Amino acid sequence: MDTFEKRKSTNPLYVVRNNGVDVEAANGILEMILKKTGIDKLLPILESMLEILLSQVQTYPVFIEVKKMFDKLFEKVIELIFQIQQLTSKSKI
């Protein structure tokens, strides 16, 4: 396969917002969904909250509670990724 065919076979993803005024490229299906739903704007806030929680950890019991919160959060993220994979695999069939 030559270079032209490789470029042609990759289909870039774009997110259109504000009634077609803003168009952004997405590197993958997850990034596309995050941008389309507006969750990408919340990620810096979530990161800040996690940093604040981690800065408060001074004892082992507090660490365990923060770890439980992280585990729940990541469990939800993994469920979301799995659901996205299921939806994209069904649309390809």
Helices and strands as residue ranges (DSSP letters): H 3-9, E 13-17, E 22-26, H 29-37, G 39-41, H 43-55, H 60-92
